[in-house]
Amino acid sequence: MRKALPIMFQGTHSDAGKSVIATAFCRIFARNGWKTAPFKSQNMSLNSYVTVDGKEIGRAQGVQAEAAGVLATTHMNPILIKPSRDQEAQIVVHGKPYANMKATAYRNEFFNIGLELVRQSLDTLMQQYDRLVIEGAGSPAEVNLNDRELVNMRVARMANAPVVLVGDIERGGVFASLVGTLQLLEEKDRKRVIGVIINKFRGDASLLQPGLRWFEQYTGVPVLGVVPYVPMRIDAEDSVVLSRYATKKDDTKAIDVAVIQYPRLSNFTDVDPFFAEPDCSVRFVTDVSVLGEPDILILPGSKNTIEDVQFLRETGLFSDIQRLYERTDVTIIGICGGYQMLGERIKDPFHVETPLDDIDGLSLLPVATTLSCEKTTVLCEGRLTYKNKTFHVKGYEIHMGRSIVKHGEPLILLNGKTDGCKTKDERVIGTYMHDLFHNDAFRHHLLNDMRCKKQLPPLVERPLYRQLREQAFDDLANCIETHVDVKAIEQKMIAFQGGEDHAL
């Protein structure tokens, strides 16, 4: 018998704020004593999260589980789509690679399999939790896709969940987007929408009131809240948000952190802790004209390492990174795919990524990588030694390949094995460990060592990132409770369960 009361958040488009609002409701329900789980049936993202049993799910659902104070499971995101090249993606089912598929094959061949996976995970969560916060994807009004969609109104009907539609006013045209979405829904689905939330509002709320009144009169759908634009320290779900990140150095900050943004960039949330540091300017780099001479250069993960190495070559970043190391005192750090790029060669004998057999790396580390068909997904912890200090570090690994260090010292000792590599002068380091910079003691040491190089005094008081995340969850929940009619939503959740489930 089903136990959980569900609520679903859908948006007028991608990046409308569904994930953030769903995260807030996970926290709100949990604070009110309800055992709460997030759910997104199908997620397309290159930012992923590793569960305690070593499975891979979308980053957003892992973060939402943290906000709810529960352990993430693959039932919270049974299908993860990870784009690997144009028109093709890796399909991850319950945390493990299922197949590489093109979009047409996915729709034609996977739909019925996916539908059953969604149904089973939804039923499992409904039986185990008190509240279920469901997130849609993109827009429910994609009329060309709705006959075989697995993530919006079909899921709402399956869960018999009321739906709140989220619109982003920052992009403009929010009323047109909301009205248009409602009008394109089938009547049975339109009746499921209990209200809308207008997100990312800036300015005087009184100026919006005539529009709100018009919307309610025109559609008969209530506005449940207007959420102000506030910076949130919540992990981004996918690369859509990268357009909002800085590309130029903030000259008021002492340390310049540059992050290479290649086309298949993945798990860029690794660099999030630097945004919280008071002396760090963090910027994303796509071409040589903005590379400059950073203090710290980070090569993050990649879903297609070989294609992203080719991108570095085509843009001139490849040779500029090498020259940067030779001519400046930069510290270069590679994570996962970025670690592979720092090595001498990347081999792909099984053509996991491209038809190419191999490609030369940056040759800044004495490492050779061979890509494999099997994916490693595991939580990890160990001892990292850097600049004469040893740190206990925790993180996770997600990669398809093995790197052999030809000579030199490993960076980390992980549960009896070694990981990563560093040059003798420790100016270049690489590792497969994601969340490396989330380890406060190591990050603080790295930054204060850089300050020492720049003849600046160390900062004694630096932020503890885990505490900031917990505070961010509470701040977000407080904001939503202030600006959204949470009680009305809960009343609708209860009322919906008094009706009969709609047929799929």
Secondary structure as GFF3:
##gff-version 3
##sequence-region A 1 504
A	DSSP	beta_strand	5	11	.	.	.	ID=ss1
A	DSSP	alpha_helix	18	31	.	.	.	ID=ss2
A	DSSP	beta_strand	36	39	.	.	.	ID=ss3
A	DSSP	beta_strand	42	44	.	.	.	ID=ss4
A	DSSP	beta_strand	48	50	.	.	.	ID=ss5
A	DSSP	beta_strand	56	58	.	.	.	ID=ss6
A	DSSP	alpha_helix	59	68	.	.	.	ID=ss7
A	DSSP	three_ten_helix	74	76	.	.	.	ID=ss8
A	DSSP	beta_strand	79	85	.	.	.	ID=ss9
A	DSSP	beta_strand	88	93	.	.	.	ID=ss10
A	DSSP	beta_strand	96	102	.	.	.	ID=ss11
A	DSSP	alpha_helix	103	105	.	.	.	ID=ss12
A	DSSP	pi_helix	106	110	.	.	.	ID=ss13
A	DSSP	alpha_helix	111	128	.	.	.	ID=ss14
A	DSSP	beta_strand	131	135	.	.	.	ID=ss15
A	DSSP	three_ten_helix	146	148	.	.	.	ID=ss16
A	DSSP	alpha_helix	153	159	.	.	.	ID=ss17
A	DSSP	beta_strand	163	168	.	.	.	ID=ss18
A	DSSP	three_ten_helix	169	171	.	.	.	ID=ss19
A	DSSP	alpha_helix	174	184	.	.	.	ID=ss20
A	DSSP	alpha_helix	187	190	.	.	.	ID=ss21
A	DSSP	beta_strand	193	201	.	.	.	ID=ss22
A	DSSP	three_ten_helix	205	208	.	.	.	ID=ss23
A	DSSP	alpha_helix	209	219	.	.	.	ID=ss24
A	DSSP	beta_strand	223	228	.	.	.	ID=ss25
A	DSSP	three_ten_helix	239	244	.	.	.	ID=ss26
A	DSSP	beta_strand	255	260	.	.	.	ID=ss27
A	DSSP	beta_strand	265	266	.	.	.	ID=ss28
A	DSSP	three_ten_helix	268	271	.	.	.	ID=ss29
A	DSSP	alpha_helix	272	275	.	.	.	ID=ss30
A	DSSP	beta_strand	280	285	.	.	.	ID=ss31
A	DSSP	three_ten_helix	288	290	.	.	.	ID=ss32
A	DSSP	beta_strand	296	299	.	.	.	ID=ss33
A	DSSP	beta_strand	301	302	.	.	.	ID=ss34
A	DSSP	alpha_helix	305	315	.	.	.	ID=ss35
A	DSSP	alpha_helix	317	327	.	.	.	ID=ss36
A	DSSP	beta_strand	331	335	.	.	.	ID=ss37
A	DSSP	alpha_helix	337	342	.	.	.	ID=ss38
A	DSSP	beta_strand	345	347	.	.	.	ID=ss39
A	DSSP	beta_strand	358	360	.	.	.	ID=ss40
A	DSSP	beta_strand	367	386	.	.	.	ID=ss41
A	DSSP	beta_strand	389	405	.	.	.	ID=ss42
A	DSSP	beta_strand	412	414	.	.	.	ID=ss43
A	DSSP	beta_strand	417	419	.	.	.	ID=ss44
A	DSSP	beta_strand	421	422	.	.	.	ID=ss45
A	DSSP	beta_strand	428	431	.	.	.	ID=ss46
A	DSSP	three_ten_helix	436	438	.	.	.	ID=ss47
A	DSSP	alpha_helix	440	453	.	.	.	ID=ss48
A	DSSP	alpha_helix	465	483	.	.	.	ID=ss49
A	DSSP	alpha_helix	486	496	.	.	.	ID=ss50
###
